[in-house]
Amino acid sequence: YYKRPDLNDDETVFIKYGWFRTGDVGQWNEDGVLSLIDRVKILANLQGGKMVERLEFAYKARSYIGNICAQGTADAKRPVAIVVPHKVHL
């Protein structure tokens, strides 16, 4: 991180080979582009102890959703999501 040597030396952020840990899972496409396809941490406990599990997969299975990014935190009452509609089916 810029001007944060404490984080630059933290192996939970950067592994010893210099790779940055984002928690995302990616794949290299044939054209050399890296696509983010999943997240390592997909579980979140909400404020009331309710577990959000694979919420993105459940909603993405709907024909009118092209892509979705859901997030939940321990201090949140509900999860929140950014949804990209599938224009053809919408």
Summary of the structure (lengths in Angstrom):
residues: 90
radius of gyration: 16.7
end to end distance: 40.5
largest distance: 48.2
contacts: 166
relative contact order: 0.13
helix: 11%
strand: 36%
